Amino acid sequence: MDIAHFLFGIFGNASGLFLFLAPIVTFKRVITNKSTEKFSGVPYPMTLLNCLLSAWYGLPFVSPDNILVSIINGTGAAIEITYVFIFVLFAPKKEKAKILGLFSFVVAVFSAVVLVSLLALHGNARKLFCGFAAAIFSIIMYGSPLSIMRLVIRTKSVEFMPFFLSLFVFLCGTSWFIYGLLGRDPFVAVPNGVGSALGAIQLVLYFIYRDSKSDGKKATATSSSGTQEEGTVEMAKHTNSNGTTTQEEQV
């Protein structure tokens, strides 16, 4: 691993950790109110799956020179499991069953990938199989900010898209994109290239609509459907890192 490759991996770990810890404010509110209110818990088990697959892909016996990918995603997996358990603890019965069902799906998919890669595949075939699995879910996770960007355009308000969160999405995606390029690893470079591009778009939207925040807030407040969407947005923009990144808003 050359110096530039290592340094971009370290920077990706730092920015990825910030993104993983971003939902703490939201969960502090959940614990204080002893309720998940109208927040959506779906991003957490799905981000957990992405972290588990990416951490597995980064292990030396799957892909060489990617241990930094395993470190940040292993850390992210531990954080996401904590979020899932807190959400389930305070969620209403119907939402609790939904999240537990998704968590079971995550465990089943990850277990299947691990067993197939260990028992049926070796060498480059194992790397390809695990890499495709990790990249597919990374791209899916990167698609989560699209609903937030749509809300920003509709309300002409950046109230639910904090600048620093968008900035770190861009920085994290860019860091891992360059890390993947330097390591000639498309399974790291491609999904994070998508994340970097989406992060850049969010920053552009922020600078376009940053002076329209109050007007956007009024427009959102007059719509009951808008209110419900805001609650979902707060939990839906969580960032994961492969550093891959899914974002989460904080209100």
C-alpha positions as CSV (number, residue, x, y, z in Angstrom):
1,M,0.0,0.0,0.0
2,D,1.7,3.3,-1.1
3,I,1.6,6.5,0.9
4,A,-1.1,8.3,-1.1
5,H,-3.3,5.2,-1.0
6,F,-3.0,4.9,2.7
7,L,-3.5,8.7,3.4
8,F,-6.7,8.8,1.4
9,G,-7.9,5.7,3.3
10,I,-7.2,7.4,6.6
11,F,-9.1,10.5,5.5
12,G,-12.0,8.4,4.3
13,N,-12.0,6.7,7.7
14,A,-12.2,10.0,9.5
15,S,-14.9,11.5,7.4
16,G,-16.8,8.2,7.4
17,L,-16.8,8.1,11.2
18,F,-18.2,11.6,11.4
19,L,-21.1,10.4,9.1
20,F,-21.7,7.3,11.2
21,L,-22.0,9.4,14.3
22,A,-24.2,12.1,12.8
23,P,-27.5,10.4,13.9
24,I,-26.6,10.7,17.6
25,V,-28.6,13.9,17.9
26,T,-31.6,12.2,16.5
27,F,-31.3,9.2,18.8
28,K,-30.8,11.5,21.7
29,R,-34.2,13.0,20.9
30,V,-35.8,9.5,20.5
31,I,-34.4,8.4,23.9
32,T,-35.5,11.6,25.6
33,N,-39.0,11.4,24.2
34,K,-39.1,7.6,24.5
35,S,-40.6,7.5,21.0
36,T,-39.5,7.3,17.4
37,E,-42.4,9.6,16.4
38,K,-42.7,9.6,12.6
39,F,-39.1,8.9,11.9
40,S,-38.2,6.0,9.6
41,G,-35.9,3.3,10.8
42,V,-35.4,1.6,7.4
43,P,-32.0,3.2,6.6
44,Y,-30.3,1.7,9.7
45,P,-30.6,-2.0,9.0
46,M,-29.9,-1.3,5.3
47,T,-26.8,0.7,6.1
48,L,-25.8,-2.1,8.5
49,L,-26.0,-4.6,5.6
50,N,-23.8,-2.3,3.5
51,C,-21.2,-1.9,6.3
52,L,-21.1,-5.7,6.9
53,L,-20.6,-6.5,3.2
54,S,-18.0,-3.8,2.8
55,A,-16.1,-4.9,6.0
56,W,-16.1,-8.4,4.7
57,Y,-14.9,-7.4,1.3
58,G,-12.0,-5.5,2.9
59,L,-10.6,-8.5,4.8
60,P,-7.2,-9.6,3.5
61,F,-8.3,-13.1,2.5
62,V,-11.1,-11.5,0.3
63,S,-9.2,-8.5,-1.2
64,P,-5.6,-7.5,-0.4
65,D,-4.6,-4.0,0.8
66,N,-8.1,-3.0,1.8
67,I,-7.9,-3.4,5.6
68,L,-8.9,0.3,6.0
69,V,-12.2,-0.4,4.4
70,S,-12.8,-3.2,6.9
71,I,-11.8,-1.0,9.9
72,I,-14.3,1.9,9.1
73,N,-17.1,-0.4,8.0
74,G,-16.6,-2.7,11.0
75,T,-16.9,0.3,13.2
76,G,-19.9,1.5,11.3
77,A,-21.6,-1.9,11.7
78,A,-21.3,-1.7,15.5
79,I,-22.7,1.8,15.5
80,E,-25.6,0.8,13.1
81,I,-26.5,-2.2,15.3
82,T,-26.8,0.2,18.3
83,Y,-29.1,2.5,16.3
84,V,-31.3,-0.5,15.2
85,F,-31.7,-1.7,18.7
86,I,-32.5,1.7,20.1
87,F,-35.0,2.3,17.3
88,V,-36.7,-1.1,18.0
89,L,-36.8,-0.4,21.7
90,F,-38.8,2.8,21.3
91,A,-40.7,2.1,18.0
92,P,-44.5,1.4,17.9
93,K,-45.5,-2.3,17.5
94,K,-46.0,-2.2,13.7
95,E,-42.7,-0.3,13.0
96,K,-40.9,-2.6,15.5
97,A,-42.0,-5.7,13.5
98,K,-40.9,-4.0,10.2
99,I,-37.4,-3.2,11.4
100,L,-36.9,-6.6,13.0
101,G,-38.0,-8.1,9.7
102,L,-35.4,-6.0,7.9
103,F,-32.8,-6.9,10.4
104,S,-33.5,-10.6,9.8
105,F,-33.1,-10.0,6.1
106,V,-29.7,-8.3,6.7
107,V,-28.5,-11.2,8.8
108,A,-29.7,-13.7,6.2
109,V,-28.1,-11.9,3.2
110,F,-24.8,-11.3,5.0
111,S,-24.6,-14.9,6.2
112,A,-25.3,-16.2,2.7
113,V,-22.5,-14.0,1.2
114,V,-20.1,-15.2,3.9
115,L,-20.9,-18.9,3.5
116,V,-20.8,-18.8,-0.3
117,S,-17.5,-16.9,-0.4
118,L,-15.9,-19.2,2.1
119,L,-17.2,-22.6,1.0
120,A,-17.7,-22.2,-2.7
121,L,-15.2,-19.6,-4.0
122,H,-11.5,-18.9,-3.8
123,G,-9.0,-16.3,-4.9
124,N,-10.2,-13.8,-7.5
125,A,-13.7,-15.4,-7.8
126,R,-14.2,-14.7,-4.1
127,K,-13.1,-11.1,-4.5
128,L,-15.4,-10.6,-7.5
129,F,-18.5,-12.1,-5.7
130,C,-18.0,-10.1,-2.5
131,G,-17.0,-7.0,-4.4
132,F,-20.2,-7.0,-6.5
133,A,-22.4,-7.6,-3.4
134,A,-20.8,-4.7,-1.5
135,A,-20.9,-2.4,-4.5
136,I,-24.5,-3.0,-5.3
137,F,-25.7,-2.2,-1.8
138,S,-23.3,0.8,-1.6
139,I,-24.9,2.3,-4.7
140,I,-28.4,1.6,-3.2
141,M,-27.4,3.4,-0.1
142,Y,-26.0,6.4,-2.0
143,G,-29.4,6.8,-3.6
144,S,-31.0,7.7,-0.3
145,P,-30.2,11.4,-0.5
146,L,-32.3,11.7,-3.6
147,S,-35.6,12.2,-1.6
148,I,-33.9,15.0,0.4
149,M,-32.7,16.7,-2.7
150,R,-36.2,16.5,-4.2
151,L,-37.6,18.0,-1.0
152,V,-35.0,20.9,-1.1
153,I,-36.0,21.7,-4.7
154,R,-39.8,21.4,-3.9
155,T,-39.7,23.6,-0.8
156,K,-36.7,25.8,-1.9
157,S,-35.3,25.3,1.6
158,V,-32.1,23.6,2.9
159,E,-33.6,23.3,6.4
160,F,-33.4,19.5,6.2
161,M,-30.0,19.3,4.4
162,P,-27.3,20.7,6.7
163,F,-24.3,22.1,5.0
164,F,-21.6,20.2,7.0
165,L,-23.4,16.9,6.6
166,S,-23.5,17.4,2.8
167,L,-19.9,18.5,2.9
168,F,-18.7,15.4,4.7
169,V,-20.8,13.2,2.3
170,F,-18.8,14.8,-0.5
171,L,-15.5,14.5,1.2
172,C,-16.0,10.9,2.3
173,G,-17.2,9.8,-1.1
174,T,-14.3,11.6,-2.8
175,S,-11.7,10.2,-0.4
176,W,-12.8,6.6,-1.0
177,F,-13.2,7.2,-4.7
178,I,-9.6,8.3,-5.0
179,Y,-8.6,5.4,-2.6
180,G,-10.3,3.0,-5.0
181,L,-8.6,4.5,-8.1
182,L,-5.2,4.4,-6.5
183,G,-5.7,0.8,-5.5
184,R,-7.2,0.0,-8.9
185,D,-10.3,-1.4,-7.2
186,P,-13.5,-0.7,-9.0
187,F,-15.6,-2.1,-6.2
188,V,-14.5,0.8,-4.0
189,A,-14.1,3.5,-6.7
190,V,-17.4,3.1,-8.6
191,P,-19.9,3.3,-5.7
192,N,-18.0,6.1,-4.0
193,G,-17.7,8.0,-7.3
194,V,-21.5,8.0,-7.3
195,G,-21.5,9.2,-3.7
196,S,-19.0,11.9,-4.5
197,A,-21.1,13.2,-7.4
198,L,-24.3,13.2,-5.3
199,G,-22.5,15.0,-2.5
200,A,-21.4,17.7,-5.0
201,I,-25.0,18.1,-6.2
202,Q,-26.2,18.5,-2.6
203,L,-23.6,21.3,-2.1
204,V,-24.7,23.0,-5.3
205,L,-28.4,22.8,-4.1
206,Y,-27.3,24.2,-0.7
207,F,-25.7,27.3,-2.3
208,I,-28.7,27.8,-4.6
209,Y,-31.4,27.6,-1.9
210,R,-29.5,28.6,1.3
211,D,-31.1,32.2,1.3
212,S,-34.6,30.7,0.8
213,K,-34.8,28.8,4.1
214,S,-37.6,30.8,5.7
215,D,-39.8,30.7,2.6
216,G,-39.2,26.9,2.3
217,K,-40.1,26.4,5.9
218,K,-43.5,28.2,5.4
219,A,-44.2,26.1,2.3
220,T,-43.4,22.9,4.2
221,A,-45.4,23.9,7.2
222,T,-48.6,24.4,5.2
223,S,-48.6,20.8,3.9
224,S,-49.4,17.9,6.2
225,S,-47.8,15.5,3.7
226,G,-44.8,17.7,3.8
227,T,-44.7,17.4,7.6
228,Q,-44.7,13.6,7.4
229,E,-42.0,13.6,4.7
230,E,-39.8,15.8,7.0
231,G,-40.0,13.2,9.7
232,T,-39.0,10.5,7.3
233,V,-36.2,12.6,5.9
234,E,-34.6,13.1,9.3
235,M,-34.0,9.3,9.6
236,A,-33.5,8.6,5.9
237,K,-30.4,10.4,5.0
238,H,-27.9,8.4,7.0
239,T,-24.4,8.0,5.5
240,N,-22.5,4.9,5.4
241,S,-19.0,4.5,4.3
242,N,-16.9,2.1,2.5
243,G,-16.3,4.0,3.2
244,T,-19.7,4.4,1.5
245,T,-22.0,7.0,2.7
246,T,-25.7,7.2,3.3
247,Q,-26.8,10.4,4.9
248,E,-29.0,11.2,7.8
249,E,-30.6,14.5,8.5
250,Q,-30.9,16.1,12.0
251,V,-33.6,18.5,12.9
